[in-house]
Amino acid sequence: MAFAAALTAVLLVGLAAGVVLAQDTFLNGKVRTGDSVTVPGSETVDGDVYLFGGTATMDGTVTGDLVAFAGQVQVNGTVKGD
């Protein structure tokens, strides 16, 4: 379990350093990067979601935790975790 947490932390730091202008998704949509990152209102993500960008908007539903690293974060949807 500790190895998985450490690997996830390394992956997240690497992705945060590589934020680009277009939105990219990794790990089946669980990690999203870009200048403007959005989880649309019609989308439900099972598990945790990690957003990295200048602006992060969460309009959909996340069944786990939402972690956002952005200049501006807006949560309009439902987060069932922390």
Backbone as CSV, one residue per row, in Angstrom:
resi,resn,N_x,N_y,N_z,CA_x,CA_y,CA_z,C_x,C_y,C_z
1,MET,0.819,-1.190,0.000,0.000,0.000,0.000,0.862,1.252,0.000
2,ALA,1.929,1.255,0.803,2.812,2.418,0.857,3.508,2.633,-0.480
3,PHE,3.850,1.534,-1.163,4.481,1.656,-2.471,3.536,2.308,-3.471
4,ALA,2.268,1.887,-3.454,1.276,2.466,-4.368,1.081,3.953,-4.091
5,ALA,1.062,4.338,-2.821,0.905,5.748,-2.469,2.113,6.552,-2.925
6,ALA,3.313,6.004,-2.753,4.533,6.697,-3.181,4.568,6.823,-4.701
7,LEU,4.188,5.766,-5.401,4.156,5.802,-6.858,3.148,6.830,-7.358
8,THR,1.989,6.882,-6.725,0.974,7.865,-7.094,1.483,9.282,-6.866
9,ALA,2.159,9.522,-5.751,2.697,10.853,-5.457,3.719,11.269,-6.499
10,VAL,4.608,10.356,-6.892,5.616,10.661,-7.916,4.944,10.971,-9.246
11,LEU,3.954,10.178,-9.607,3.218,10.411,-10.850,2.534,11.774,-10.843
12,LEU,1.902,12.124,-9.744,1.190,13.397,-9.657,2.133,14.583,-9.735
13,VAL,3.282,14.493,-9.099,4.262,15.578,-9.167,4.764,15.740,-10.599
14,GLY,5.027,14.624,-11.258,5.482,14.682,-12.652,4.447,15.287,-13.575
15,LEU,3.196,14.937,-13.377,2.132,15.500,-14.205,1.922,16.981,-13.931
16,ALA,2.036,17.387,-12.677,1.864,18.796,-12.328,2.940,19.642,-13.001
17,ALA,4.133,19.106,-13.124,5.223,19.846,-13.762,5.027,19.953,-15.265
18,GLY,4.230,19.060,-15.846,4.056,19.045,-17.292,2.712,19.555,-17.762
19,VAL,2.092,20.470,-17.065,0.803,21.016,-17.476,0.966,21.733,-18.816
20,VAL,0.093,21.409,-19.753,0.143,21.991,-21.095,-1.161,22.713,-21.386
21,LEU,-1.244,23.352,-22.553,-2.416,24.157,-22.881,-3.665,23.332,-23.161
22,ALA,-3.546,22.198,-23.809,-4.707,21.365,-24.092,-4.961,20.417,-22.929
23,GLN,-6.218,20.057,-22.723,-6.528,19.132,-21.630,-6.113,17.728,-22.030
24,ASP,-5.371,17.069,-21.167,-4.982,15.677,-21.348,-5.566,14.866,-20.204
25,THR,-5.861,13.607,-20.475,-6.352,12.728,-19.420,-5.464,11.495,-19.355
26,PHE,-5.262,11.008,-18.147,-4.448,9.831,-17.905,-5.189,8.919,-16.944
27,LEU,-4.805,7.652,-16.918,-5.369,6.675,-15.982,-6.892,6.625,-16.070
28,ASN,-7.396,6.488,-17.301,-8.841,6.390,-17.558,-9.621,7.595,-17.040
29,GLY,-9.064,8.781,-17.197,-9.762,10.004,-16.810,-9.615,10.390,-15.360
30,LYS,-8.844,9.629,-14.596,-8.684,9.931,-13.173,-7.696,11.070,-12.944
31,VAL,-6.786,11.311,-13.882,-5.833,12.417,-13.809,-6.021,13.264,-15.058
32,ARG,-6.234,14.558,-14.863,-6.467,15.479,-15.991,-5.576,16.700,-15.827
33,THR,-4.939,17.105,-16.918,-4.053,18.256,-16.884,-4.390,19.199,-18.029
34,GLY,-4.025,20.463,-17.876,-4.205,21.428,-18.947,-4.423,22.825,-18.415
35,ASP,-4.486,23.783,-19.323,-4.722,25.169,-18.934,-6.100,25.318,-18.297
36,SER,-7.093,24.670,-18.900,-8.454,24.674,-18.379,-8.923,23.223,-18.324
37,VAL,-9.151,22.710,-17.131,-9.492,21.304,-16.937,-10.930,21.217,-16.426
38,THR,-11.742,20.352,-17.063,-13.152,20.263,-16.705,-13.596,18.811,-16.599
39,VAL,-14.404,18.524,-15.594,-15.166,17.277,-15.525,-16.599,17.691,-15.832
40,PRO,-17.114,17.326,-17.017,-18.440,17.796,-17.426,-19.559,17.277,-16.521
41,GLY,-20.672,17.999,-16.509,-21.809,17.654,-15.674,-22.415,16.307,-15.998
42,SER,-22.235,15.833,-17.212,-22.807,14.548,-17.620,-21.928,13.361,-17.232
43,GLU,-20.772,13.629,-16.619,-19.807,12.566,-16.333,-19.779,12.177,-14.855
44,THR,-19.707,10.869,-14.607,-19.484,10.335,-13.267,-18.174,9.569,-13.296
45,VAL,-17.255,9.935,-12.416,-15.958,9.267,-12.337,-15.960,8.385,-11.098
46,ASP,-15.745,7.089,-11.285,-15.683,6.155,-10.163,-14.295,6.231,-9.536
47,GLY,-14.235,6.551,-8.267,-12.957,6.644,-7.560,-12.491,8.080,-7.459
48,ASP,-11.187,8.243,-7.239,-10.586,9.558,-7.028,-10.274,10.247,-8.351
49,VAL,-10.246,11.588,-8.336,-9.893,12.384,-9.508,-8.854,13.418,-9.088
50,TYR,-7.838,13.609,-9.947,-6.769,14.579,-9.715,-6.757,15.556,-10.882
51,LEU,-6.954,16.849,-10.588,-6.989,17.885,-11.611,-5.804,18.816,-11.435
52,PHE,-5.068,19.093,-12.528,-3.924,20.006,-12.528,-4.131,21.007,-13.651
53,GLY,-4.185,22.311,-13.358,-4.335,23.284,-14.429,-4.432,24.694,-13.918
54,GLY,-4.553,25.626,-14.856,-4.744,27.013,-14.493,-6.113,27.225,-13.882
55,THR,-7.117,26.579,-14.503,-8.490,26.618,-14.008,-9.021,25.192,-13.988
56,ALA,-9.598,24.773,-12.872,-10.177,23.436,-12.750,-11.646,23.581,-12.385
57,THR,-12.519,22.993,-13.198,-13.961,23.057,-12.952,-14.501,21.638,-12.858
58,MET,-15.189,21.344,-11.774,-15.754,20.022,-11.552,-17.271,20.168,-11.522
59,ASP,-17.907,19.832,-12.648,-19.364,19.929,-12.764,-20.043,18.577,-12.591
60,GLY,-19.308,17.507,-12.762,-19.882,16.160,-12.719,-19.931,15.588,-11.321
61,THR,-19.852,14.246,-11.261,-19.889,13.517,-9.999,-18.623,12.697,-9.854
62,VAL,-18.013,12.751,-8.668,-16.842,11.952,-8.341,-17.230,11.086,-7.145
63,THR,-17.096,9.760,-7.285,-17.498,8.873,-6.194,-16.426,8.787,-5.109
64,GLY,-15.210,9.236,-5.396,-14.129,9.213,-4.410,-13.733,10.623,-4.019
65,ASP,-12.428,10.816,-3.843,-11.892,12.120,-3.454,-11.602,12.966,-4.687
66,LEU,-11.645,14.283,-4.525,-11.253,15.227,-5.555,-10.035,15.983,-5.045
67,VAL,-8.939,15.939,-5.825,-7.724,16.675,-5.497,-7.443,17.599,-6.674
68,ALA,-7.376,18.909,-6.419,-7.173,19.871,-7.499,-6.007,20.798,-7.172
69,PHE,-5.102,20.952,-8.135,-3.989,21.892,-8.061,-4.194,22.870,-9.207
70,ALA,-4.657,24.085,-8.899,-4.961,25.045,-9.953,-4.975,26.454,-9.380
71,GLY,-4.881,27.428,-10.269,-4.988,28.814,-9.842,-6.389,29.137,-9.364
72,GLN,-7.371,28.514,-10.021,-8.771,28.701,-9.636,-9.474,27.348,-9.701
73,VAL,-10.175,26.992,-8.641,-10.902,25.726,-8.574,-12.370,26.031,-8.305
74,GLN,-13.239,25.450,-9.132,-14.676,25.639,-8.955,-15.339,24.262,-8.917
75,VAL,-16.050,23.976,-7.829,-16.746,22.692,-7.685,-18.248,22.973,-7.699
76,ASN,-18.889,22.568,-8.797,-20.331,22.738,-8.948,-21.050,21.401,-8.842
77,GLY,-20.311,20.314,-8.962,-20.902,18.985,-8.951,-20.872,18.352,-7.579
78,THR,-20.902,17.024,-7.581,-20.953,16.257,-6.340,-19.668,15.481,-6.135
79,VAL,-19.090,15.603,-4.929,-17.913,14.842,-4.539,-18.325,13.996,-3.341
80,LYS,-18.313,12.675,-3.516,-18.794,11.791,-2.450,-17.695,11.395,-1.486
81,GLY,-16.433,11.675,-1.825,-15.324,11.390,-0.911,-14.988,12.634,-0.127
82,ASP,-13.697,12.844,0.127,-13.244,14.034,0.873,-13.017,15.210,-0.043
